């Protein structure tokens, strides 16, 4: 049975992270880890479907003997407003704290940490990835798509600054590790065209990338066949972390 532990982030104003460990894991300092940068601004009734998808995705990664680490967004962000918290998540500031904490647990595991960004979390994922990281972008919002999604929100200017600070397109062009982009062909939350912006930036950097559009897939991959296909592709891609550490 899987278990979870809390990872303290001492410089992040009371925000913590959760590390999900597979059932046979010898300890939090022994597993290959996927840092999951989740989507933002998910509201009811979409929220319930999004949570079910994330639970299934995490279960799929755990089944591959991978640990999954993510910021605990359910915890109150201390004195910061919701917009202040979201700006930190968009820019990847707290995810970098998480990466440092995981490397502190096991310095030898730095080469076995993959990064997965979903929706708006793709901006943080790209800024977090080291040059050789195994990176997966799932229904990713490009910077231009993110600007539109943040339009009219509280402290919009601050959110836009966070999107610019992530420098996602510049960062992804510099990466050299394996990259997988998966998008639902029927996604109306973040249109599939956003993936093509990342694809173009990667190809301009002289790399190849695996880019998949999954039929019947909306933003939450609600269709059972689409969800199964998505999770299978992402889990197989990230499972190579364990092979690298064997």
Biotite code that builds the C-alpha atoms (Angstrom):
import biotite.structure as struc

atoms = struc.array([
    struc.Atom([0.000, 0.000, 0.000], chain_id="A", res_id=1, res_name="UNK", atom_name="CA", element="C"),
    struc.Atom([1.300, 3.452, -0.862], chain_id="A", res_id=2, res_name="UNK", atom_name="CA", element="C"),
    struc.Atom([1.984, 6.044, 1.828], chain_id="A", res_id=3, res_name="UNK", atom_name="CA", element="C"),
    struc.Atom([2.593, 9.780, 1.980], chain_id="A", res_id=4, res_name="UNK", atom_name="CA", element="C"),
    struc.Atom([4.991, 11.964, 3.928], chain_id="A", res_id=5, res_name="UNK", atom_name="CA", element="C"),
    struc.Atom([5.118, 15.729, 4.366], chain_id="A", res_id=6, res_name="UNK", atom_name="CA", element="C"),
    struc.Atom([8.192, 17.545, 3.066], chain_id="A", res_id=7, res_name="UNK", atom_name="CA", element="C"),
    struc.Atom([8.803, 20.864, 4.808], chain_id="A", res_id=8, res_name="UNK", atom_name="CA", element="C"),
    struc.Atom([9.781, 23.868, 2.690], chain_id="A", res_id=9, res_name="UNK", atom_name="CA", element="C"),
    struc.Atom([11.397, 26.170, 5.267], chain_id="A", res_id=10, res_name="UNK", atom_name="CA", element="C"),
    struc.Atom([11.633, 29.257, 3.056], chain_id="A", res_id=11, res_name="UNK", atom_name="CA", element="C"),
    struc.Atom([8.070, 29.119, 1.708], chain_id="A", res_id=12, res_name="UNK", atom_name="CA", element="C"),
    struc.Atom([5.942, 30.851, 4.375], chain_id="A", res_id=13, res_name="UNK", atom_name="CA", element="C"),
    struc.Atom([4.321, 27.748, 5.816], chain_id="A", res_id=14, res_name="UNK", atom_name="CA", element="C"),
    struc.Atom([3.697, 25.959, 2.514], chain_id="A", res_id=15, res_name="UNK", atom_name="CA", element="C"),
    struc.Atom([4.607, 22.270, 2.520], chain_id="A", res_id=16, res_name="UNK", atom_name="CA", element="C"),
    struc.Atom([4.821, 19.493, -0.044], chain_id="A", res_id=17, res_name="UNK", atom_name="CA", element="C"),
    struc.Atom([3.560, 15.924, -0.058], chain_id="A", res_id=18, res_name="UNK", atom_name="CA", element="C"),
    struc.Atom([5.692, 12.988, -1.187], chain_id="A", res_id=19, res_name="UNK", atom_name="CA", element="C"),
    struc.Atom([3.651, 9.949, -2.253], chain_id="A", res_id=20, res_name="UNK", atom_name="CA", element="C"),
    struc.Atom([5.668, 6.731, -1.996], chain_id="A", res_id=21, res_name="UNK", atom_name="CA", element="C"),
    struc.Atom([4.937, 3.385, -3.680], chain_id="A", res_id=22, res_name="UNK", atom_name="CA", element="C"),
    struc.Atom([4.064, 0.483, -1.435], chain_id="A", res_id=23, res_name="UNK", atom_name="CA", element="C"),
    struc.Atom([7.392, -1.326, -1.705], chain_id="A", res_id=24, res_name="UNK", atom_name="CA", element="C"),
    struc.Atom([9.525, 1.804, -1.419], chain_id="A", res_id=25, res_name="UNK", atom_name="CA", element="C"),
    struc.Atom([12.445, 1.348, 1.017], chain_id="A", res_id=26, res_name="UNK", atom_name="CA", element="C"),
    struc.Atom([12.300, 5.044, 1.992], chain_id="A", res_id=27, res_name="UNK", atom_name="CA", element="C"),
    struc.Atom([11.845, 8.559, 0.690], chain_id="A", res_id=28, res_name="UNK", atom_name="CA", element="C"),
    struc.Atom([15.584, 8.792, -0.034], chain_id="A", res_id=29, res_name="UNK", atom_name="CA", element="C"),
    struc.Atom([15.673, 5.730, -2.322], chain_id="A", res_id=30, res_name="UNK", atom_name="CA", element="C"),
    struc.Atom([12.999, 6.217, -5.004], chain_id="A", res_id=31, res_name="UNK", atom_name="CA", element="C"),
    struc.Atom([13.108, 7.942, -8.336], chain_id="A", res_id=32, res_name="UNK", atom_name="CA", element="C"),
    struc.Atom([10.773, 10.920, -7.998], chain_id="A", res_id=33, res_name="UNK", atom_name="CA", element="C"),
    struc.Atom([8.411, 12.752, -10.309], chain_id="A", res_id=34, res_name="UNK", atom_name="CA", element="C"),
    struc.Atom([7.794, 16.365, -9.261], chain_id="A", res_id=35, res_name="UNK", atom_name="CA", element="C"),
    struc.Atom([4.242, 17.131, -10.305], chain_id="A", res_id=36, res_name="UNK", atom_name="CA", element="C"),
    struc.Atom([3.427, 20.779, -11.035], chain_id="A", res_id=37, res_name="UNK", atom_name="CA", element="C"),
    struc.Atom([-0.353, 20.721, -11.061], chain_id="A", res_id=38, res_name="UNK", atom_name="CA", element="C"),
    struc.Atom([-2.872, 22.958, -12.807], chain_id="A", res_id=39, res_name="UNK", atom_name="CA", element="C"),
    struc.Atom([-4.285, 26.108, -11.181], chain_id="A", res_id=40, res_name="UNK", atom_name="CA", element="C"),
    struc.Atom([-7.601, 27.922, -11.093], chain_id="A", res_id=41, res_name="UNK", atom_name="CA", element="C"),
    struc.Atom([-9.632, 24.682, -11.230], chain_id="A", res_id=42, res_name="UNK", atom_name="CA", element="C"),
    struc.Atom([-13.172, 25.515, -10.057], chain_id="A", res_id=43, res_name="UNK", atom_name="CA", element="C"),
    struc.Atom([-16.319, 23.437, -9.407], chain_id="A", res_id=44, res_name="UNK", atom_name="CA", element="C"),
    struc.Atom([-17.782, 21.424, -11.060], chain_id="A", res_id=45, res_name="UNK", atom_name="CA", element="C"),
    struc.Atom([-14.585, 20.746, -13.016], chain_id="A", res_id=46, res_name="UNK", atom_name="CA", element="C"),
    struc.Atom([-12.620, 20.473, -9.763], chain_id="A", res_id=47, res_name="UNK", atom_name="CA", element="C"),
    struc.Atom([-14.034, 17.054, -8.812], chain_id="A", res_id=48, res_name="UNK", atom_name="CA", element="C"),
    struc.Atom([-13.163, 15.572, -12.200], chain_id="A", res_id=49, res_name="UNK", atom_name="CA", element="C"),
    struc.Atom([-9.714, 17.119, -12.056], chain_id="A", res_id=50, res_name="UNK", atom_name="CA", element="C"),
    struc.Atom([-9.037, 15.603, -8.640], chain_id="A", res_id=51, res_name="UNK", atom_name="CA", element="C"),
    struc.Atom([-10.144, 12.159, -9.818], chain_id="A", res_id=52, res_name="UNK", atom_name="CA", element="C"),
    struc.Atom([-7.832, 12.425, -12.810], chain_id="A", res_id=53, res_name="UNK", atom_name="CA", element="C"),
    struc.Atom([-4.912, 13.475, -10.614], chain_id="A", res_id=54, res_name="UNK", atom_name="CA", element="C"),
    struc.Atom([-5.572, 10.584, -8.217], chain_id="A", res_id=55, res_name="UNK", atom_name="CA", element="C"),
    struc.Atom([-5.542, 8.152, -11.143], chain_id="A", res_id=56, res_name="UNK", atom_name="CA", element="C"),
    struc.Atom([-2.391, 9.718, -12.588], chain_id="A", res_id=57, res_name="UNK", atom_name="CA", element="C"),
    struc.Atom([-0.557, 9.507, -9.267], chain_id="A", res_id=58, res_name="UNK", atom_name="CA", element="C"),
    struc.Atom([-1.681, 5.882, -8.873], chain_id="A", res_id=59, res_name="UNK", atom_name="CA", element="C"),
    struc.Atom([-0.320, 5.099, -12.335], chain_id="A", res_id=60, res_name="UNK", atom_name="CA", element="C"),
    struc.Atom([3.083, 6.550, -11.448], chain_id="A", res_id=61, res_name="UNK", atom_name="CA", element="C"),
    struc.Atom([3.179, 4.774, -8.082], chain_id="A", res_id=62, res_name="UNK", atom_name="CA", element="C"),
    struc.Atom([2.440, 1.499, -9.888], chain_id="A", res_id=63, res_name="UNK", atom_name="CA", element="C"),
    struc.Atom([5.718, 2.023, -11.764], chain_id="A", res_id=64, res_name="UNK", atom_name="CA", element="C"),
    struc.Atom([7.566, 2.237, -8.399], chain_id="A", res_id=65, res_name="UNK", atom_name="CA", element="C"),
    struc.Atom([7.966, 5.990, -8.759], chain_id="A", res_id=66, res_name="UNK", atom_name="CA", element="C"),
    struc.Atom([7.463, 8.460, -5.944], chain_id="A", res_id=67, res_name="UNK", atom_name="CA", element="C"),
    struc.Atom([5.409, 11.578, -6.673], chain_id="A", res_id=68, res_name="UNK", atom_name="CA", element="C"),
    struc.Atom([6.082, 14.940, -5.019], chain_id="A", res_id=69, res_name="UNK", atom_name="CA", element="C"),
    struc.Atom([3.818, 17.965, -5.256], chain_id="A", res_id=70, res_name="UNK", atom_name="CA", element="C"),
    struc.Atom([3.063, 21.223, -3.453], chain_id="A", res_id=71, res_name="UNK", atom_name="CA", element="C"),
    struc.Atom([0.232, 20.809, -0.949], chain_id="A", res_id=72, res_name="UNK", atom_name="CA", element="C"),
    struc.Atom([-2.100, 23.491, -2.275], chain_id="A", res_id=73, res_name="UNK", atom_name="CA", element="C"),
    struc.Atom([-4.809, 22.490, 0.219], chain_id="A", res_id=74, res_name="UNK", atom_name="CA", element="C"),
    struc.Atom([-2.836, 24.045, 3.058], chain_id="A", res_id=75, res_name="UNK", atom_name="CA", element="C"),
    struc.Atom([-3.327, 27.759, 3.775], chain_id="A", res_id=76, res_name="UNK", atom_name="CA", element="C"),
    struc.Atom([-0.554, 29.945, 2.318], chain_id="A", res_id=77, res_name="UNK", atom_name="CA", element="C"),
    struc.Atom([0.040, 31.901, 5.527], chain_id="A", res_id=78, res_name="UNK", atom_name="CA", element="C"),
    struc.Atom([-0.207, 35.651, 5.151], chain_id="A", res_id=79, res_name="UNK", atom_name="CA", element="C"),
    struc.Atom([-0.081, 35.595, 1.370], chain_id="A", res_id=80, res_name="UNK", atom_name="CA", element="C"),
    struc.Atom([-3.248, 36.097, -0.678], chain_id="A", res_id=81, res_name="UNK", atom_name="CA", element="C"),
    struc.Atom([-4.504, 33.447, -3.084], chain_id="A", res_id=82, res_name="UNK", atom_name="CA", element="C"),
    struc.Atom([-3.143, 35.526, -5.947], chain_id="A", res_id=83, res_name="UNK", atom_name="CA", element="C"),
    struc.Atom([0.214, 35.699, -4.179], chain_id="A", res_id=84, res_name="UNK", atom_name="CA", element="C"),
    struc.Atom([0.236, 31.930, -3.783], chain_id="A", res_id=85, res_name="UNK", atom_name="CA", element="C"),
    struc.Atom([-0.710, 31.363, -7.407], chain_id="A", res_id=86, res_name="UNK", atom_name="CA", element="C"),
    struc.Atom([2.050, 33.687, -8.591], chain_id="A", res_id=87, res_name="UNK", atom_name="CA", element="C"),
    struc.Atom([4.606, 31.598, -6.671], chain_id="A", res_id=88, res_name="UNK", atom_name="CA", element="C"),
    struc.Atom([3.192, 28.430, -8.229], chain_id="A", res_id=89, res_name="UNK", atom_name="CA", element="C"),
    struc.Atom([3.177, 29.875, -11.740], chain_id="A", res_id=90, res_name="UNK", atom_name="CA", element="C"),
    struc.Atom([6.794, 31.024, -11.524], chain_id="A", res_id=91, res_name="UNK", atom_name="CA", element="C"),
    struc.Atom([7.984, 27.719, -10.029], chain_id="A", res_id=92, res_name="UNK", atom_name="CA", element="C"),
    struc.Atom([9.467, 29.375, -6.926], chain_id="A", res_id=93, res_name="UNK", atom_name="CA", element="C"),
    struc.Atom([8.016, 26.855, -4.470], chain_id="A", res_id=94, res_name="UNK", atom_name="CA", element="C"),
    struc.Atom([8.732, 23.910, -6.770], chain_id="A", res_id=95, res_name="UNK", atom_name="CA", element="C"),
    struc.Atom([12.416, 24.880, -6.747], chain_id="A", res_id=96, res_name="UNK", atom_name="CA", element="C"),
    struc.Atom([12.274, 24.729, -2.944], chain_id="A", res_id=97, res_name="UNK", atom_name="CA", element="C"),
    struc.Atom([10.804, 21.250, -3.272], chain_id="A", res_id=98, res_name="UNK", atom_name="CA", element="C"),
    struc.Atom([13.548, 20.154, -5.669], chain_id="A", res_id=99, res_name="UNK", atom_name="CA", element="C"),
    struc.Atom([16.215, 21.344, -3.229], chain_id="A", res_id=100, res_name="UNK", atom_name="CA", element="C"),
    struc.Atom([14.508, 19.480, -0.383], chain_id="A", res_id=101, res_name="UNK", atom_name="CA", element="C"),
    struc.Atom([14.400, 16.230, -2.382], chain_id="A", res_id=102, res_name="UNK", atom_name="CA", element="C"),
    struc.Atom([18.064, 16.494, -3.351], chain_id="A", res_id=103, res_name="UNK", atom_name="CA", element="C"),
    struc.Atom([18.906, 17.151, 0.306], chain_id="A", res_id=104, res_name="UNK", atom_name="CA", element="C"),
    struc.Atom([17.181, 13.859, 1.200], chain_id="A", res_id=105, res_name="UNK", atom_name="CA", element="C"),
    struc.Atom([19.357, 12.004, -1.299], chain_id="A", res_id=106, res_name="UNK", atom_name="CA", element="C"),
    struc.Atom([22.071, 13.931, -3.200], chain_id="A", res_id=107, res_name="UNK", atom_name="CA", element="C"),
    struc.Atom([22.688, 10.906, -5.447], chain_id="A", res_id=108, res_name="UNK", atom_name="CA", element="C"),
    struc.Atom([19.095, 10.983, -6.720], chain_id="A", res_id=109, res_name="UNK", atom_name="CA", element="C"),
    struc.Atom([19.414, 14.270, -8.605], chain_id="A", res_id=110, res_name="UNK", atom_name="CA", element="C"),
    struc.Atom([19.647, 12.388, -11.906], chain_id="A", res_id=111, res_name="UNK", atom_name="CA", element="C"),
    struc.Atom([16.496, 10.405, -11.121], chain_id="A", res_id=112, res_name="UNK", atom_name="CA", element="C"),
    struc.Atom([14.088, 13.306, -10.637], chain_id="A", res_id=113, res_name="UNK", atom_name="CA", element="C"),
    struc.Atom([11.606, 13.839, -13.460], chain_id="A", res_id=114, res_name="UNK", atom_name="CA", element="C"),
    struc.Atom([9.289, 16.812, -13.882], chain_id="A", res_id=115, res_name="UNK", atom_name="CA", element="C"),
    struc.Atom([5.640, 16.703, -14.954], chain_id="A", res_id=116, res_name="UNK", atom_name="CA", element="C"),
    struc.Atom([3.662, 19.896, -15.591], chain_id="A", res_id=117, res_name="UNK", atom_name="CA", element="C"),
    struc.Atom([-0.096, 19.927, -16.162], chain_id="A", res_id=118, res_name="UNK", atom_name="CA", element="C"),
    struc.Atom([-2.039, 22.868, -17.586], chain_id="A", res_id=119, res_name="UNK", atom_name="CA", element="C"),
    struc.Atom([-0.713, 26.096, -16.092], chain_id="A", res_id=120, res_name="UNK", atom_name="CA", element="C"),
    struc.Atom([1.710, 23.978, -14.086], chain_id="A", res_id=121, res_name="UNK", atom_name="CA", element="C"),
    struc.Atom([3.682, 23.478, -17.305], chain_id="A", res_id=122, res_name="UNK", atom_name="CA", element="C"),
    struc.Atom([5.201, 26.940, -16.834], chain_id="A", res_id=123, res_name="UNK", atom_name="CA", element="C"),
    struc.Atom([6.673, 25.946, -13.473], chain_id="A", res_id=124, res_name="UNK", atom_name="CA", element="C"),
    struc.Atom([7.736, 22.534, -14.788], chain_id="A", res_id=125, res_name="UNK", atom_name="CA", element="C"),
    struc.Atom([9.737, 23.975, -17.661], chain_id="A", res_id=126, res_name="UNK", atom_name="CA", element="C"),
    struc.Atom([11.443, 26.547, -15.436], chain_id="A", res_id=127, res_name="UNK", atom_name="CA", element="C"),
    struc.Atom([12.222, 23.813, -12.875], chain_id="A", res_id=128, res_name="UNK", atom_name="CA", element="C"),
    struc.Atom([13.669, 21.201, -15.229], chain_id="A", res_id=129, res_name="UNK", atom_name="CA", element="C"),
    struc.Atom([17.434, 20.888, -15.332], chain_id="A", res_id=130, res_name="UNK", atom_name="CA", element="C"),
    struc.Atom([19.010, 20.583, -18.814], chain_id="A", res_id=131, res_name="UNK", atom_name="CA", element="C"),
    struc.Atom([18.988, 16.765, -18.827], chain_id="A", res_id=132, res_name="UNK", atom_name="CA", element="C"),
    struc.Atom([15.698, 16.283, -16.938], chain_id="A", res_id=133, res_name="UNK", atom_name="CA", element="C"),
    struc.Atom([13.040, 13.892, -18.166], chain_id="A", res_id=134, res_name="UNK", atom_name="CA", element="C"),
    struc.Atom([10.168, 16.330, -18.751], chain_id="A", res_id=135, res_name="UNK", atom_name="CA", element="C"),
    struc.Atom([6.510, 15.631, -19.473], chain_id="A", res_id=136, res_name="UNK", atom_name="CA", element="C"),
    struc.Atom([4.014, 18.390, -20.306], chain_id="A", res_id=137, res_name="UNK", atom_name="CA", element="C"),
    struc.Atom([0.382, 17.350, -19.954], chain_id="A", res_id=138, res_name="UNK", atom_name="CA", element="C"),
    struc.Atom([-2.255, 19.587, -21.565], chain_id="A", res_id=139, res_name="UNK", atom_name="CA", element="C"),
    struc.Atom([0.247, 22.430, -21.166], chain_id="A", res_id=140, res_name="UNK", atom_name="CA", element="C"),
    struc.Atom([-0.718, 26.091, -21.181], chain_id="A", res_id=141, res_name="UNK", atom_name="CA", element="C"),
    struc.Atom([1.762, 28.116, -23.191], chain_id="A", res_id=142, res_name="UNK", atom_name="CA", element="C"),
    struc.Atom([2.685, 31.595, -21.897], chain_id="A", res_id=143, res_name="UNK", atom_name="CA", element="C"),
    struc.Atom([0.221, 33.225, -24.307], chain_id="A", res_id=144, res_name="UNK", atom_name="CA", element="C"),
    struc.Atom([-2.565, 30.826, -23.255], chain_id="A", res_id=145, res_name="UNK", atom_name="CA", element="C"),
    struc.Atom([-1.719, 31.448, -19.599], chain_id="A", res_id=146, res_name="UNK", atom_name="CA", element="C"),
    struc.Atom([-2.030, 35.205, -20.078], chain_id="A", res_id=147, res_name="UNK", atom_name="CA", element="C"),
    struc.Atom([-5.557, 34.692, -21.414], chain_id="A", res_id=148, res_name="UNK", atom_name="CA", element="C"),
    struc.Atom([-6.512, 32.337, -18.582], chain_id="A", res_id=149, res_name="UNK", atom_name="CA", element="C"),
    struc.Atom([-5.390, 34.922, -16.003], chain_id="A", res_id=150, res_name="UNK", atom_name="CA", element="C"),
    struc.Atom([-7.228, 37.810, -17.632], chain_id="A", res_id=151, res_name="UNK", atom_name="CA", element="C"),
    struc.Atom([-9.580, 39.561, -15.218], chain_id="A", res_id=152, res_name="UNK", atom_name="CA", element="C"),
    struc.Atom([-8.310, 37.748, -12.117], chain_id="A", res_id=153, res_name="UNK", atom_name="CA", element="C"),
    struc.Atom([-7.335, 39.392, -8.837], chain_id="A", res_id=154, res_name="UNK", atom_name="CA", element="C"),
    struc.Atom([-3.893, 41.004, -9.128], chain_id="A", res_id=155, res_name="UNK", atom_name="CA", element="C"),
    struc.Atom([-3.736, 40.147, -12.806], chain_id="A", res_id=156, res_name="UNK", atom_name="CA", element="C"),
    struc.Atom([-0.554, 42.169, -13.319], chain_id="A", res_id=157, res_name="UNK", atom_name="CA", element="C"),
    struc.Atom([1.248, 40.135, -10.658], chain_id="A", res_id=158, res_name="UNK", atom_name="CA", element="C"),
    struc.Atom([0.177, 36.893, -12.297], chain_id="A", res_id=159, res_name="UNK", atom_name="CA", element="C"),
    struc.Atom([1.381, 38.139, -15.669], chain_id="A", res_id=160, res_name="UNK", atom_name="CA", element="C"),
    struc.Atom([4.736, 39.007, -14.127], chain_id="A", res_id=161, res_name="UNK", atom_name="CA", element="C"),
    struc.Atom([4.984, 35.466, -12.756], chain_id="A", res_id=162, res_name="UNK", atom_name="CA", element="C"),
    struc.Atom([4.232, 34.014, -16.197], chain_id="A", res_id=163, res_name="UNK", atom_name="CA", element="C"),
    struc.Atom([6.953, 36.154, -17.736], chain_id="A", res_id=164, res_name="UNK", atom_name="CA", element="C"),
    struc.Atom([9.377, 35.262, -14.921], chain_id="A", res_id=165, res_name="UNK", atom_name="CA", element="C"),
    struc.Atom([9.022, 31.566, -15.738], chain_id="A", res_id=166, res_name="UNK", atom_name="CA", element="C"),
    struc.Atom([10.534, 32.262, -19.205], chain_id="A", res_id=167, res_name="UNK", atom_name="CA", element="C"),
    struc.Atom([9.068, 28.952, -20.325], chain_id="A", res_id=168, res_name="UNK", atom_name="CA", element="C"),
    struc.Atom([9.783, 29.099, -24.052], chain_id="A", res_id=169, res_name="UNK", atom_name="CA", element="C"),
    struc.Atom([13.342, 30.265, -23.548], chain_id="A", res_id=170, res_name="UNK", atom_name="CA", element="C"),
    struc.Atom([13.916, 27.595, -20.900], chain_id="A", res_id=171, res_name="UNK", atom_name="CA", element="C"),
    struc.Atom([12.486, 24.676, -22.877], chain_id="A", res_id=172, res_name="UNK", atom_name="CA", element="C"),
    struc.Atom([14.652, 25.520, -25.885], chain_id="A", res_id=173, res_name="UNK", atom_name="CA", element="C"),
    struc.Atom([17.736, 25.002, -23.690], chain_id="A", res_id=174, res_name="UNK", atom_name="CA", element="C"),
    struc.Atom([16.807, 21.557, -22.378], chain_id="A", res_id=175, res_name="UNK", atom_name="CA", element="C"),
    struc.Atom([18.540, 18.450, -23.705], chain_id="A", res_id=176, res_name="UNK", atom_name="CA", element="C"),
    struc.Atom([16.711, 15.637, -21.904], chain_id="A", res_id=177, res_name="UNK", atom_name="CA", element="C"),
    struc.Atom([13.803, 13.513, -23.172], chain_id="A", res_id=178, res_name="UNK", atom_name="CA", element="C"),
    struc.Atom([10.532, 15.422, -23.506], chain_id="A", res_id=179, res_name="UNK", atom_name="CA", element="C"),
    struc.Atom([6.975, 14.152, -23.913], chain_id="A", res_id=180, res_name="UNK", atom_name="CA", element="C"),
    struc.Atom([3.989, 16.413, -24.640], chain_id="A", res_id=181, res_name="UNK", atom_name="CA", element="C"),
    struc.Atom([0.498, 14.930, -24.250], chain_id="A", res_id=182, res_name="UNK", atom_name="CA", element="C"),
    struc.Atom([-2.712, 16.839, -24.960], chain_id="A", res_id=183, res_name="UNK", atom_name="CA", element="C"),
    struc.Atom([-6.356, 15.881, -25.219], chain_id="A", res_id=184, res_name="UNK", atom_name="CA", element="C"),
    struc.Atom([-7.595, 16.540, -28.727], chain_id="A", res_id=185, res_name="UNK", atom_name="CA", element="C"),
    struc.Atom([-10.938, 17.747, -27.309], chain_id="A", res_id=186, res_name="UNK", atom_name="CA", element="C"),
    struc.Atom([-9.461, 19.995, -24.584], chain_id="A", res_id=187, res_name="UNK", atom_name="CA", element="C"),
    struc.Atom([-11.448, 23.228, -24.274], chain_id="A", res_id=188, res_name="UNK", atom_name="CA", element="C"),
    struc.Atom([-9.737, 24.413, -21.079], chain_id="A", res_id=189, res_name="UNK", atom_name="CA", element="C"),
    struc.Atom([-6.318, 24.702, -22.715], chain_id="A", res_id=190, res_name="UNK", atom_name="CA", element="C"),
    struc.Atom([-6.612, 24.319, -26.462], chain_id="A", res_id=191, res_name="UNK", atom_name="CA", element="C"),
    struc.Atom([-4.303, 21.749, -28.099], chain_id="A", res_id=192, res_name="UNK", atom_name="CA", element="C"),
    struc.Atom([-2.683, 24.519, -30.135], chain_id="A", res_id=193, res_name="UNK", atom_name="CA", element="C"),
    struc.Atom([-0.835, 25.564, -26.967], chain_id="A", res_id=194, res_name="UNK", atom_name="CA", element="C"),
    struc.Atom([1.218, 22.356, -27.168], chain_id="A", res_id=195, res_name="UNK", atom_name="CA", element="C"),
    struc.Atom([2.355, 23.321, -30.640], chain_id="A", res_id=196, res_name="UNK", atom_name="CA", element="C"),
    struc.Atom([3.984, 26.473, -29.247], chain_id="A", res_id=197, res_name="UNK", atom_name="CA", element="C"),
    struc.Atom([6.157, 24.327, -26.981], chain_id="A", res_id=198, res_name="UNK", atom_name="CA", element="C"),
    struc.Atom([6.838, 21.937, -29.839], chain_id="A", res_id=199, res_name="UNK", atom_name="CA", element="C"),
    struc.Atom([8.027, 24.775, -32.072], chain_id="A", res_id=200, res_name="UNK", atom_name="CA", element="C"),
    struc.Atom([10.335, 26.134, -29.339], chain_id="A", res_id=201, res_name="UNK", atom_name="CA", element="C"),
    struc.Atom([11.871, 22.691, -28.809], chain_id="A", res_id=202, res_name="UNK", atom_name="CA", element="C"),
    struc.Atom([12.412, 22.094, -32.512], chain_id="A", res_id=203, res_name="UNK", atom_name="CA", element="C"),
    struc.Atom([13.984, 25.529, -32.910], chain_id="A", res_id=204, res_name="UNK", atom_name="CA", element="C"),
    struc.Atom([16.471, 24.380, -30.269], chain_id="A", res_id=205, res_name="UNK", atom_name="CA", element="C"),
    struc.Atom([17.433, 21.479, -32.538], chain_id="A", res_id=206, res_name="UNK", atom_name="CA", element="C"),
    struc.Atom([15.794, 18.665, -30.542], chain_id="A", res_id=207, res_name="UNK", atom_name="CA", element="C"),
    struc.Atom([13.139, 16.125, -31.312], chain_id="A", res_id=208, res_name="UNK", atom_name="CA", element="C"),
    struc.Atom([10.192, 15.609, -29.002], chain_id="A", res_id=209, res_name="UNK", atom_name="CA", element="C"),
    struc.Atom([7.380, 13.095, -28.693], chain_id="A", res_id=210, res_name="UNK", atom_name="CA", element="C"),
    struc.Atom([4.065, 14.925, -29.091], chain_id="A", res_id=211, res_name="UNK", atom_name="CA", element="C"),
    struc.Atom([0.770, 13.027, -28.672], chain_id="A", res_id=212, res_name="UNK", atom_name="CA", element="C"),
    struc.Atom([-2.826, 14.173, -29.128], chain_id="A", res_id=213, res_name="UNK", atom_name="CA", element="C"),
    struc.Atom([-5.295, 11.767, -27.523], chain_id="A", res_id=214, res_name="UNK", atom_name="CA", element="C"),
    struc.Atom([-8.713, 11.355, -29.128], chain_id="A", res_id=215, res_name="UNK", atom_name="CA", element="C"),
    struc.Atom([-11.751, 12.197, -26.959], chain_id="A", res_id=216, res_name="UNK", atom_name="CA", element="C"),
    struc.Atom([-9.457, 13.718, -24.344], chain_id="A", res_id=217, res_name="UNK", atom_name="CA", element="C"),
    struc.Atom([-10.765, 16.852, -22.615], chain_id="A", res_id=218, res_name="UNK", atom_name="CA", element="C"),
    struc.Atom([-8.735, 18.733, -19.992], chain_id="A", res_id=219, res_name="UNK", atom_name="CA", element="C"),
    struc.Atom([-9.558, 16.158, -17.309], chain_id="A", res_id=220, res_name="UNK", atom_name="CA", element="C"),
    struc.Atom([-9.397, 13.181, -19.722], chain_id="A", res_id=221, res_name="UNK", atom_name="CA", element="C"),
    struc.Atom([-12.919, 12.275, -18.623], chain_id="A", res_id=222, res_name="UNK", atom_name="CA", element="C"),
    struc.Atom([-13.440, 9.628, -21.315], chain_id="A", res_id=223, res_name="UNK", atom_name="CA", element="C"),
    struc.Atom([-12.230, 6.287, -19.867], chain_id="A", res_id=224, res_name="UNK", atom_name="CA", element="C"),
    struc.Atom([-10.266, 5.281, -22.956], chain_id="A", res_id=225, res_name="UNK", atom_name="CA", element="C"),
    struc.Atom([-8.619, 8.699, -23.205], chain_id="A", res_id=226, res_name="UNK", atom_name="CA", element="C"),
    struc.Atom([-7.701, 8.659, -19.509], chain_id="A", res_id=227, res_name="UNK", atom_name="CA", element="C"),
    struc.Atom([-6.215, 5.181, -19.708], chain_id="A", res_id=228, res_name="UNK", atom_name="CA", element="C"),
    struc.Atom([-4.198, 6.087, -22.798], chain_id="A", res_id=229, res_name="UNK", atom_name="CA", element="C"),
    struc.Atom([-2.906, 9.303, -21.237], chain_id="A", res_id=230, res_name="UNK", atom_name="CA", element="C"),
    struc.Atom([-1.834, 7.721, -17.967], chain_id="A", res_id=231, res_name="UNK", atom_name="CA", element="C"),
    struc.Atom([-0.224, 4.762, -19.746], chain_id="A", res_id=232, res_name="UNK", atom_name="CA", element="C"),
    struc.Atom([1.885, 7.086, -21.937], chain_id="A", res_id=233, res_name="UNK", atom_name="CA", element="C"),
    struc.Atom([2.964, 9.329, -19.061], chain_id="A", res_id=234, res_name="UNK", atom_name="CA", element="C"),
    struc.Atom([3.758, 6.432, -16.719], chain_id="A", res_id=235, res_name="UNK", atom_name="CA", element="C"),
    struc.Atom([5.776, 4.567, -19.360], chain_id="A", res_id=236, res_name="UNK", atom_name="CA", element="C"),
    struc.Atom([7.751, 7.715, -20.152], chain_id="A", res_id=237, res_name="UNK", atom_name="CA", element="C"),
    struc.Atom([8.567, 8.435, -16.496], chain_id="A", res_id=238, res_name="UNK", atom_name="CA", element="C"),
    struc.Atom([9.279, 4.759, -15.697], chain_id="A", res_id=239, res_name="UNK", atom_name="CA", element="C"),
    struc.Atom([12.593, 5.219, -17.510], chain_id="A", res_id=240, res_name="UNK", atom_name="CA", element="C"),
    struc.Atom([13.762, 7.095, -14.392], chain_id="A", res_id=241, res_name="UNK", atom_name="CA", element="C"),
    struc.Atom([13.798, 3.803, -12.507], chain_id="A", res_id=242, res_name="UNK", atom_name="CA", element="C"),
    struc.Atom([15.686, 2.101, -15.333], chain_id="A", res_id=243, res_name="UNK", atom_name="CA", element="C"),
    struc.Atom([18.302, 4.847, -15.163], chain_id="A", res_id=244, res_name="UNK", atom_name="CA", element="C"),
    struc.Atom([18.733, 4.285, -11.446], chain_id="A", res_id=245, res_name="UNK", atom_name="CA", element="C"),
    struc.Atom([18.852, 0.493, -11.569], chain_id="A", res_id=246, res_name="UNK", atom_name="CA", element="C"),
])
